[in-house]
Amino acid sequence: MKSIEVMGKNVEEAIQKGLNELKLTKDEVEVEIIEEGSKGLFGFIGTKDAKVKLTEKKNYTEEARSFLRKVLNAMDIKSEIRIKDEGSALKITLSGPNMGLIIGHRGETLDSLQYLVSLAINKDNDEQYKRVILDTENYRYKREQTLKRLADKMAQKVKQKGRSVKLEPMNPYERRVIHSALQGDSEIKTYSEGQEPYRRVVIDLKKA
């Protein structure tokens, strides 16, 4: 990120000089006032220029877009990249042909790509950590609905059989969906066991 120190007759002039030099707008920089400056006696005796430091703000959107474009080109995948910055999170949606390659087996490729984008935009980041949510063809929502149905089905099985059920290994996000789906069931408890990437949810009866 670029950073420059600029002087002017007053703070406003110094800031504008810096913006012109950086070719940025005011909302794209952080402004630090080093010297307020003064008009001096009678407006000309002992005058002192203002001094400011302008630092370009981190552009998460462009960094994410640039990184994704390089990865997708390397995979020979053509895709439209739509990004929405929601403050604490960056929501990215990919669309185009061959999106099945992006999703991968049970979303593994999509999750891996999401993780890589997160690493790329948060590397050497002194600002707020930005969470990344990467999706295509509404996969996240569809997968969440599938997991909720699975949770209900397995909970019923546990109640009928009277013994616990261990689900397949899942990533942290998917495990949270299962836990959340069953947290309101007064007869059922859930917990996770095992080590990543083989950690799984266990559905069991609450003890009487």
SEBAVEX-983306 format. One line per field, with one value per residue (C-alpha): residue number from 1; residue in three letters; x, y, z. Coordinates in nm, 4 decimals. Layout:
// SEBAVEX-983306
resi = (NUM ...) $
resn = (ala ...) $
east = (X ...) $
north = (Y ...) $
up = (Z ...) $
//
This chain:
// SEBAVEX-983306
resi = (1 2 3 4 5 6 7 8 9 10 11 12 13 14 15 16 17 18 19 20 21 22 23 24 25 26 27 28 29 30 31 32 33 34 35 36 37 38 39 40 41 42 43 44 45 46 47 48 49 50 51 52 53 54 55 56 57 58 59 60 61 62 63 64 65 66 67 68 69 70 71 72 73 74 75 76 77 78 79 80 81 82 83 84 85 86 87 88 89 90 91 92 93 94 95 96 97 98 99 100 101 102 103 104 105 106 107 108 109 110 111 112 113 114 115 116 117 118 119 120 121 122 123 124 125 126 127 128 129 130 131 132 133 134 135 136 137 138 139 140 141 142 143 144 145 146 147 148 149 150 151 152 153 154 155 156 157 158 159 160 161 162 163 164 165 166 167 168 169 170 171 172 173 174 175 176 177 178 179 180 181 182 183 184 185 186 187 188 189 190 191 192 193 194 195 196 197 198 199 200 201 202 203 204 205 206 207 208) $
resn = (met lys ser ile glu val met gly lys asn val glu glu ala ile gln lys gly leu asn glu leu lys leu thr lys asp glu val glu val glu ile ile glu glu gly ser lys gly leu phe gly phe ile gly thr lys asp ala lys val lys leu thr glu lys lys asn tyr thr glu glu ala arg ser phe leu arg lys val leu asn ala met asp ile lys ser glu ile arg ile lys asp glu gly ser ala leu lys ile thr leu ser gly pro asn met gly leu ile ile gly his arg gly glu thr leu asp ser leu gln tyr leu val ser leu ala ile asn lys asp asn asp glu gln tyr lys arg val ile leu asp thr glu asn tyr arg tyr lys arg glu gln thr leu lys arg leu ala asp lys met ala gln lys val lys gln lys gly arg ser val lys leu glu pro met asn pro tyr glu arg arg val ile his ser ala leu gln gly asp ser glu ile lys thr tyr ser glu gly gln glu pro tyr arg arg val val ile asp leu lys lys ala) $
east = (0.0000 0.1297 0.2008 0.3212 0.3753 0.2609 0.2764 0.0394 -0.0722 -0.3393 -0.4548 -0.7154 -0.4647 -0.2081 -0.4645 -0.5736 -0.2120 -0.1614 -0.4794 -0.3741 -0.0325 -0.1747 -0.4599 -0.7048 -1.0207 -1.0467 -1.2447 -0.9621 -0.6991 -0.6265 -0.5282 -0.2843 -0.2320 0.1329 0.1309 -0.1799 0.0103 -0.0445 -0.1069 0.1466 0.1338 -0.0707 -0.1113 0.2436 0.4999 0.6078 0.3650 0.3979 0.2750 0.0492 0.1855 -0.0212 0.0441 -0.1831 -0.1901 -0.3817 -0.6491 -0.6352 -0.8644 -0.9928 -1.2227 -0.9543 -0.7041 -0.9582 -1.0591 -0.6979 -0.6078 -0.9140 -0.8605 -0.5063 -0.6214 -0.9161 -0.6964 -0.4482 -0.7387 -0.8541 -1.1952 -1.3915 -1.6037 -1.7681 -1.6547 -1.9020 -1.7817 -1.9768 -1.7883 -2.0109 -1.7630 -1.6517 -1.7014 -1.6318 -1.9050 -1.7852 -2.0038 -1.8665 -2.0787 -2.0075 -1.9671 -1.7927 -1.8728 -1.8821 -1.5018 -1.5024 -1.7341 -1.5537 -1.6463 -1.8841 -1.7590 -1.3964 -1.2516 -1.4791 -1.3746 -1.0057 -1.0360 -1.2237 -0.9435 -0.6746 -0.8557 -0.8814 -0.5081 -0.4291 -0.6307 -0.5452 -0.1701 0.0390 -0.2861 -0.2725 -0.6389 -0.9541 -0.9557 -1.1871 -1.3877 -1.4375 -1.7554 -1.7123 -2.0099 -2.1253 -2.4604 -2.6056 -2.4113 -2.3746 -2.7506 -2.8272 -2.5638 -2.6965 -3.0492 -2.9163 -2.7286 -3.0353 -3.2408 -2.9626 -2.9529 -3.3291 -3.3205 -3.0301 -3.1860 -3.5007 -3.2881 -3.1131 -3.4477 -3.5816 -3.2701 -3.1678 -2.8030 -2.5714 -2.4924 -2.1621 -2.1820 -1.9214 -1.6236 -1.7170 -1.5459 -1.6105 -1.8820 -2.0826 -2.0485 -2.1872 -2.4911 -2.5615 -2.5146 -2.7388 -3.0111 -3.0481 -2.9756 -3.3470 -3.4263 -3.4882 -3.4058 -3.0900 -2.7356 -2.4531 -2.0776 -1.7723 -1.4911 -1.1694 -0.8961 -0.9142 -0.9763 -1.1565 -1.3488 -1.7157 -2.0423 -2.1908 -2.5679 -2.6780 -2.9662 -2.9579 -2.9307 -3.2523) $
north = (0.0000 0.3434 0.6054 0.9623 1.2757 1.6047 1.9710 2.2538 2.5952 2.4184 2.0629 2.0627 2.1770 1.9204 1.6401 1.7425 1.7516 1.4019 1.2724 1.4198 1.2585 0.9172 0.9514 0.8395 0.9775 1.0724 0.7603 0.5451 0.6723 0.6999 1.0547 1.1296 1.4961 1.5461 1.9268 2.1439 2.4433 2.8062 3.1412 3.3190 3.6792 3.9090 3.6163 3.6095 3.6381 3.2941 3.0998 2.7227 2.4786 2.1866 1.8371 1.5206 1.1543 0.9724 0.5927 0.3994 0.1775 -0.1943 -0.2824 -0.6280 -0.6453 -0.5863 -0.8131 -1.0964 -1.0421 -1.0375 -1.3520 -1.5423 -1.4412 -1.5814 -1.9097 -1.9507 -1.8747 -2.1371 -2.3847 -2.2783 -2.1861 -1.8906 -1.7278 -1.4010 -1.2814 -1.0786 -0.9433 -0.7675 -0.6107 -0.6264 -0.4868 -0.7898 -1.0282 -1.0439 -1.2349 -1.3699 -1.5381 -1.7159 -1.7917 -1.9548 -2.2956 -2.5845 -2.4617 -2.8253 -2.8159 -2.5230 -2.7011 -3.0361 -3.3427 -3.2293 -2.8728 -2.9561 -2.7547 -2.4594 -2.4694 -2.4886 -2.1961 -1.9957 -2.0648 -1.9570 -1.6306 -1.5605 -1.6176 -1.3939 -1.0894 -1.1132 -1.1661 -0.8988 -0.7332 -0.4756 -0.3931 -0.5872 -0.9566 -1.0056 -1.3280 -1.4739 -1.6504 -1.8028 -1.9554 -2.0669 -2.1900 -2.1329 -2.4380 -2.3171 -2.2832 -2.6172 -2.7952 -2.6355 -2.7583 -3.1095 -3.1103 -2.9952 -3.2770 -3.5214 -3.3926 -3.4396 -3.7874 -3.9057 -3.7564 -3.9594 -4.2708 -4.2108 -4.1778 -4.4960 -4.7097 -4.5634 -4.5383 -4.2694 -4.2079 -4.0829 -3.8747 -3.8613 -3.6264 -3.2642 -2.9273 -2.6817 -2.4910 -2.8060 -2.9321 -2.6021 -2.6458 -2.9875 -2.8612 -2.5611 -2.7700 -2.9933 -2.7560 -2.7024 -3.0757 -3.1524 -3.5243 -3.4910 -3.3708 -3.3307 -3.3070 -3.3418 -3.5916 -3.6750 -3.4643 -3.2526 -3.3299 -3.6378 -3.4618 -3.5640 -3.4898 -3.7445 -3.7370 -3.8953 -3.9084 -3.6799 -3.8712 -3.8879) $
up = (0.0000 -0.0947 0.1712 0.1255 0.3355 0.1834 0.2869 0.2090 0.3328 0.5354 0.6061 0.3292 0.0684 0.1813 0.1640 -0.1858 -0.3032 -0.1722 -0.3338 -0.6688 -0.6405 -0.5443 -0.7949 -0.5265 -0.3659 0.0013 0.0937 -0.0455 0.2000 0.5708 0.6719 0.9537 1.0399 1.1369 1.1556 1.1650 1.0324 1.1341 0.9652 1.1853 1.3009 1.0743 0.8398 0.7109 0.9952 1.1176 0.8992 0.9122 0.6506 0.7387 0.6957 0.6463 0.5780 0.3362 0.3287 0.0662 0.2208 0.1553 -0.1353 -0.0453 -0.3454 -0.6069 -0.4311 -0.4187 -0.7822 -0.9014 -0.7070 -0.8238 -1.1849 -1.1790 -1.0230 -1.2613 -1.5629 -1.4429 -1.4194 -1.7676 -1.6276 -1.7595 -1.4910 -1.3999 -1.0564 -0.8509 -0.5159 -0.2418 0.0495 0.3579 0.6093 0.8080 0.5157 0.1453 -0.0409 -0.3753 -0.6357 -0.9415 -1.2474 -1.5810 -1.7466 -1.5720 -1.2226 -1.1143 -1.1318 -0.8904 -0.6458 -0.6504 -0.4440 -0.1664 -0.2091 -0.1273 -0.4178 -0.3388 0.0277 -0.0640 -0.3034 -0.0395 0.2086 -0.0411 -0.1191 0.2551 0.2974 0.0001 0.1100 0.4805 0.4330 0.6103 0.7080 0.9874 0.9396 1.0283 0.9346 0.6395 0.6238 0.2755 0.1608 -0.1842 -0.3657 -0.7081 -0.8397 -0.4907 -0.3698 -0.0098 0.0399 -0.1284 0.0796 0.3992 0.3248 0.2550 0.5855 0.7777 0.6285 0.7152 1.0736 1.1185 0.9621 1.1788 1.4941 1.4300 1.3803 1.7133 1.8900 1.7313 1.7818 2.1158 2.0222 1.8855 1.5187 1.3820 1.0653 0.7890 0.8402 0.7686 0.7648 1.0532 0.8636 0.7882 1.1446 1.2708 1.0432 1.2008 1.5576 1.4904 1.3249 1.6315 1.9183 1.9811 2.0115 2.3803 2.3349 2.1283 2.1928 1.9422 1.9760 1.7529 1.7796 1.5944 1.4374 1.1236 0.8439 0.9778 1.2557 1.2594 1.4392 1.6772 1.7380 2.0652 2.3118 2.6100 2.9353 3.1345) $
//
